[in-house]
Amino acid sequence: MMIIKNPHISAIFFSLFLYLPTTLHGLGSGSTLSISSETNTVCGIVSGEVNRRIECFKDGQLIFIQPNISYDAIAGGGNFFCGLRSGGRSLLCWDTTTNSSTFTPKRIYYSNSSSLTDISVGDNQVCGVINGTNEVQCWRGVMGSDQNPSGFDAFGSISSGSGFSCGILMNNSRVRCWGSNETLASEIQNQFVGFSMVNLTAGGQHVCGFNSSGFLVCVGRNLSGQLDFPFHLNESSGFTNLALGSDYSCAIRKLNGSVVCWGGNGSYSSNSIQGVDFEFLVGGLNFICGLVTRNSSIMCWGPGWLSNNASLGIELPLPKILPGPCVQSDNCQCGVYPESASLCYGSGNICNSCSAPPLVPSIEVPLPPPVLPPSTSRGLRRGLLVFAIVGSVGGLAGICAIVYCLYAGVCFGRKKIHNSVQPTITRGGSSNAHTSSNSPPSRSLTLRRQGSLAFRRQRSGTSGAKHADRAEEFAFQVLANATDNFSLDNKIGAGSFGVVYRGKLVDGREVAIKRGETGPKTKKHQEKECAFESELAFLSRVHHKHLVRLVGYCEERDERLLVYEFMKNGALYDHLHGKKNVEKRNSVINAWKIRIKIALDAARGIEYLHNYAVPSIIHRDIKSSNILLDADWIARVSDFGLSLLGPESNQDFRPTKAAGTVGYIDPEYYGLNVLTAKSDVYGLGVVLLELLTGKKAIFKNDSSNNDGDPISLVDFAVPAILAGELVKVLDQRVGLPDVNESDAVELVAYTALHCVNLEGKDRPTMTDIVSNLERALTQCDDSHGTMSSAGILSIASD
């Protein structure tokens, strides 16, 4: 090939026959194929099936990825990979380090209004371009911490390497880079100064792409010759595809689909794949894979690929992989890919990649190259080449992503837990068990509400005294008369320290009266006395729409009574599991919208306790029997007998025992005596599973004819949800959700998964949960609902 030393002359000379390439796949750019280099995991989007699902190859075995739904694109990092769900609303990531037959998903992005149009994954970061604004949002690995570009710039495309990402600005085609490795990002960005770029692909510490004049530009660090393009290629050669790794660069020749690589000290030789033509390549850190043209199989090679296997360049046993995304249009600008209909299973087409027309000579002279260090400048000058492109497949258009997913924990393993009536339990422990989590709100759930914690606490006011002005003091005889001397006919339940009765005061007010146990000053009685003091103190100073309101109290001799506003529709537990309601299919709560509304109401009440009360309050006994429903079916959290003040307080009502209810108690708190606000989150997660399944927190599986061992609801529901089989565990009394409700129910299910993680640090905050449930309820608003004659919100079941 003729080499022209002056870049200005070469630009004009080669522009006579220049075509711009359109398909590039770097270390972790979005594609239908991904590589997780550290675990030798290769994944692809399977073609020819109704669901464009993901299947992976690792350690000699195939791994089917859940949930089994359709994806547009995937991209791999060092030890994880991410997938965009068809439609662009959500992004899921999977950790590939586990030695199991499947990988656990974690959803790091979800939005019903702002889909993603492009993704890239580096060794430990994930980035996506938001549809409409073209702003970039990034997350740190599968954990969700932000590492975003500064400002609100719009990007046309992005690509990620090791510790950095780069993108092309839409307004001027210049390159901007960012990331945790700020030095490298700045270095690469500065080396692109003066170039208007059409596309980019990133490797470990370098980036290559084509500028607006069609030249191949490679910048970054050149430790292994990854910037030194081989000039021995025939002059008629050109590239249709680039793929970069940690220390190498590879490309596909346009004329015959063969591969050429440079860098890596020669360790990425393509000798083992001679005679094989490829549709596209994807680069990993230390090996490379490509889609073979003749049969849509995957072939991998390189020093990091199964180094204990002497055979390189062998085809993987994966099924046929899509050569590009399936789009819902047959109006492809450059034609439809052959056999597109069968590859997309009749749902959409794969468009051929387009090549730009030849540039007209001397219309535009490129900017002079920047002044670079000698080693970098040498590699850059040698890398400025021109190649013609016929078309390339594998480019991604409108990428969008998936279910919320996330890691989920299991409750109590396979212990036998005999509990059908939800007893409150306590366990001896250290007196310094009460600890707090100072970690920021979780970013794993991306539907978040923003706000200043200081501002919220100013609004909440100060803590009230035990006998607050709003808590009325009653004589014992008045309350005895109101309940017909505490007759069994008026008994409506039990609380943390006594029995609850329905009563009617002389002024006509209906109330619920909790009467504490009386008797000798035994240890048990002293605990009940403490619960009374605790609940009176808390309820006297907190006031919220979704917390049961304290009307008053009574203290006479050994009698301890609390008076609450009456909740006409009783406890959520009774509607889900009570004998009168268990078989009813026309119950008010047998509609997905009202169940999500109840969950949201309860979550808002708990959020108030955690974020708005000063000091904050940890409830410690969140369960369906402590969520009450008023006459308008508004849910309110009740029973503060076990509650503790948060860490900001100089005092608390903390007993020396872990406390809670079997099936709901946080396993981390019960096992390690570690109490934080995330313990309430675990309990609410179990309640969410109850609302979804209609099952008790601990129940005997129907398949065992009630003769088998009890099973926890977490153990029952979590595996089904993770396997994408949520429909199998949904409450049959409600029926299958309709089209609009299905996404809402799915969102509630994945929120519950996060809540019941074994470790509190992996659970979301109440702010996260409220945001997700608000989103779910909004999605239900599009369903066909009616207002009942009683004025409550209900939904017609389909």
Residue, then its C-alpha position, 0 to 999 in steps of 0.5 A: m500500500m502506498i504511504i503518504k506522509n502528509p496527512h493533508i495530502s492523503a486526505i484529499f487523495f483518498s477521499l476519491f474512493l472513501y466509504l465510512p464504516t458504520t459498525l464498531h465493537g469495542l471492549g464493551s460496546g452494545s451488540t448481539l454478542s458480549i464477552s466477560s473476559e475475567t470469567n471467560t463467559v461469552c453470551g449472545i442474543v439467540s435468533g429464530e425464536v419468539n423471544r430474543r433471549i440470551e444464552c451464555f457459554k462458560d466453563g464448557q457448559l451452556i447457561f440459559i439467562q433469566p428472565n426469558i424475554s426479548y433483548d435488543a443488545i448486550a455488552g460485557g464487562g470484566n466479570f459481568f454483562c448487561g442486556l437492554r430489554s426490547g423497547g429500551r425501558s430497562l437495563l439488566c446486568w448479570d454477575t458471571t463470577t458465580n459457579s452455578s447453572t444460571f446468573t442472577p439478574k440485577r436491574i440498574y435502570y428502569s424508566n417508562s418515559s425515558s428509554l435508552t438508545d445506546i449502551s456501552v460496558g467497560d471493565n467495571q462501568v455501564c453507560g447508556v444514552i437516553n432517548g430524546t435528550n441524548e444525555v449519558q447516564c453511567w453506573r459503576g458495574v452492577m452496583g449502580s454508583d454514578q460516574n457520569p460525564s459532566g454537564f448536559d451534553a448530547f452524545g451521538s454514540i459512546s464506547s467504554g474501555s478500562g476505567f473510562s468511556c468516550g462519546i461523540l458530541m452531537n453538536n460538533s462531532r468532537v470527542r469527550c471522555w470521562g470515568s474513574n480513571e480521570t488521567l487516562a480519560s483526559e489523555i485520550q480526549n486531548q489526543f482527539v483534539g482537532f478531529s471530527m469523529v464519525n464513530l468510536t470503539a474503545g479498548g483497554q487503554h486506547v480508542c480507535g475510530f473513523n473521522s469525518s474524512g474517513f481516516l482511521v484514528c487510533v489514540g491512547r496508550n501504545l504499550s503493546g503496539q495496539l496503535d500501530f496499524p499494519f501497512h502491509l495490507n493490499e491497497s484494495s483492502g478496507f474495513t467493515n468492522l473494528a474491535l479492541g481489547s486491552d492491548y490489541s486491535c482487530a478489524i474485518r477486511k471488507l473484501n472477504g470477511s477475514v480478520v486482521c489484528w495488530g498489537g498484543n505483541g503478536s499474540y492475537s494471530s489470526n492464523s487459527i481462523q484463516g479461511v473463516d469470514f465473519e459478520f462482526l467482531v467483539g473484543g474482550l480484554n484478552f480474547i476476541c470473538g466473532l459471528v461466523t458468516r456461514n452459519s451464525s455461530i460464534m468463534c473465539w481466540g486469543p491468549g485469554w481464551l481457554s488457555n488450558n485448551a490447545s485448540l484455538g478458534i473453535e466454534l462454541p456450542l451456542p445456538k445461532i446468534l442474531p447478526g444485528p437487532c430486530v427492528q419493527s420496520d421493513n423500510c431499511q435504508c440500505g436493505v434488509y439482511p438476508e433471511s431476516a424474517s426467520l432470524c427475527y421469528g417473523s417479528g421485525n427485520i434486521c437492516n443492513s448497515c449503510s456505507a456513506p457515498p464517496l466524499v468529493p475531493s478538496i471540499e473539506v481539508p481536515l484540521p491538522p493533527p494535534v501535537l502529541p508526545p513522540s510515541t503517541s504521535r508516531g502511532l497516530r500518523r501510522g494509523l491514519l488510513v482510508f478504507a472503503i466499506v460495502g456494509s456491515v452488520g452488527g450495528l445497533a439501532g435503538i437499544c433498549a433494556i430490561v427488567y429490573c433485576l437484581y440480586a435477591g436473597v432467601c429467608f431462613g434457608r430451609k429451616k422448618i418454621h412452624n408458624s401459621v398465626q404470625p407470633t411475635i418473637t424475641r431473641g436474646g442479644s447484645s444490648n448494643a445491637h442497635t446500629s444504623s446504616n449510614s450508606p446513601p440511598s441505593r442506586s440499584l433501583t433507579l426510580r428515585r425521588q430527590g430531596s434534601l434530608a435536612f429540609r425534610r427533617q425541618r418539616s417534620g418538626t421536633s419530637g413530642a412529649k409522651h403525653a402530647d396535647r393531641a393524645e386525650e386521657f380517658a378514664f378506664q370506666v369510659l373505655a370499658n363502657a365503650t366496649d361493653n366491658f371488653s366483651l368478646d363480641n367486640k374483640i377485633g384483634a391483638g397487638s404487641f402488648g394486648v387485645v384490641y376491641r372495637g368501641k364507641l365513645v359517648d360522643g359517637r366516635e368509633v375507636a379501636i381500644k388496645r388493652g394491655e395485659t394485667g397481672p403480676k410484675t412478671k418479666k413478660h408483663q414488664e415487656k408489655e409495659c415497655a411496649f405501651e410506653s413505646e407506642l404511646a411516645f411514638l404515636s403522640r409525636v408522629h402524624h401522617k395520613h398512612l399511620v394509624r392516629l392515636v386518639g388517647y390513652c388510659e393509665e389507671r393502676d395496672e391498666r394500660l390502654l391505647v385508643y386509636e381511630f377505628m379502621k373500618n376495613g380491618a387488617l390487610y392480613d385478614h383480607l388476604h388470609g382470613k377464613k371469610n375472605v380466603e375463597k372470595r374472588n369478588s373482594v375489593i382487594n382482588a384487583w391489582k391496582i388496589r393491591i399496589k395502592i395499598a402497598l404504596d400507602a404502607a410504604r409512604g407511612i414507613e418512609y415517613l418514619h425513616n426520613y421525616a420523623v426526627p429522630s427517625i423511627i424503626h418500626r421493627d414489626i412490619k407485617s400484613s396484620n399491622i397494615l390496617l385499612d380505613a373506610d376508604w381502603i386507605a392503608r395505614v401502618s399500626d402497632f408501634g409497640l416494638s419500635l425504636l428511635g433512630p440513630e440520631s436520638n440520644q435516647d431510645f426504647r430499645p429492649t435487649k432482644a431482637a424482636g419481630t415476627v416469624g416470616y417477616i423478621d430481617p434475617e440479618y437482624y435476627g442472626l447477627n443482632v444488626l438492626t437498621a432501617k433496612s430491617d423494616v424494608y425486609g418486612l415490607g418486601v414480604v408484605l409485597l410478596e403476600l400481595l402478589t401471591g396471596k400466600k402467608a409469610i409462612f405456609k404449607n405448600d398446597s402440593s403437600n396437602n397441608d401435611g408437609d413442612p412449612i415453607s417461607l414465602v421468600d423461599f417460595a416466590v423468589p426463585a419463580i420471579l428470578a426464573g421469569e415465571l412470576v405468573k405461576v405464583l400470582d394470586q389466582r383470585v385476582g387473575l392475570p394482569d392485563v396488558n397495562e397492569s403486567d409491567a406494574v405487577e412485574l415492577v412490584a415483584y422486582t422491588a420485592l426481590h430487592c427488599v428481601n436480600l439477605e444483607g441490608k446493604d443490598r436492599p433499597t431505601m424506603t424512598d426507592i420503594v415509594s418511587n417504584l410503587e408510584r411508578a407501578l400505580t401510574q402504569c395501572d392508571d392506564s388500565h380499564g378501571t372503575m370507581s365503585s359506589a363506595g367511592i373506592l378505587s377498584i379495577a375490572s378484572d380481565 
